[in-house]
Amino acid sequence: MEGENGVVASSYGFPDEPEEDETTAQYRRRFEQKCRESDLLIGRVLVAVAIDQLSSDLTLTFEGGCQLRNFAVDMHEDENWRFRDGATGQTYRVRMDGVKVSGDFH
């Protein structure tokens, strides 16, 4: 994720499981600290979606110029990405041929 001053968060080093010598509480603190890196998106409205036609990589642009970039795992799937905006209650289903917006979370 990029903010006004460059990269502010990434999946690099995201704690998906506790270390061997780490208590559950220590792991939870480390996990929550990493999650807070994305707090700059809270309350921002999604204003643009771009899909790279060669790689299927996705860029979501929010108010204020913040960008969330994600890389496709399989560019041949019917639905490459799904983004749920809790603030608006909308779901964006992103495919190579466009974006479908709906008001449900199914």
N, C-alpha and C positions, 0 to 999 in steps of 0.2 A: 504494500500500500504506500502511495506517495502523497505527501502533503505539500504545503507551500515551500518547505525547506528540504525536500527530497524524501528518500525512503524513511518511513517511520515504523513500519512493521513488515514482517515477512514470516513465512512458514518455517524458515531456517531455525532450527533449535527449538521448535515447538514441542513442549513436553507431552508426548502422547502416552507415557507411562512413567511410574515412579522409578527413580534410580534404586539400586539394590540397598544402599545404606540410608535411604530417605524415608521418613515417616509419612503417613497419609497427610498429616497437617502440613508438613513441609512441601510435599508435592502439590497440594491444593494451592498454597501460597504462590508457588512458582508458576503453576498453571494460570491462576487468576492474574498475576502480574503480566504474563505474556498476552492474555486476552485484553487487558486494558490498553495495549498498544493501539487497538483499533477504535478506541473511544472517540477519536476525532470525527468518526462518521455518524455519531449519534445526532439525530435531528436533521441531518442533511438530506436533501431530496436528490434522488437519482435524476440526472438531466440528459445523459447520453449513454448509449451502448455501442461498442465497436467490436467487430469480430475480424480477426486476421484471416483472410481467405485461404492462405496457404497452410497455416498451422491450427486454425480454429481457436487460437488464444483469444481471451476475452478481456476487454477493458471497460469497466464501469466508471463513469465520471459523475461526480456529485457536485452539488452547489459548492462554490468556493474553490473549485479546481482540484479537489481531492480525487485521486484515482485509485481504484482497486483493480489489480491485474491478476488474472488467473490463467493457468496453462492447461489446455485440454489434455485429458488422458487418452481419449480415443476420439479422433476427429470424424469418425464414421458413424457415430451414434445419431439417432433421430433427434434427440434433445441434448445439446452439448452442456447447457448450464441452466440452473434454476436459481433465481434470486428472490428472496422473500423480504419485503420491506415492512417491518413491524409498525413503523410510524404511519404508513398509509393503508396498510392492510392489503396491499397488492402483491401479486406474484408475477414475476417476469420469467417467461419460458423463452430461452434464447436458443435459436437454431441458426444454421448457416444462411437460411433464406429469410430470416427476420426474427422479430420479437413479438411474442403474444403476451398481452397483459390481462390478468384476470383479478377479481376481487376475492378470491378464496385461497386457502392454503393447502389445497389437495394436490 
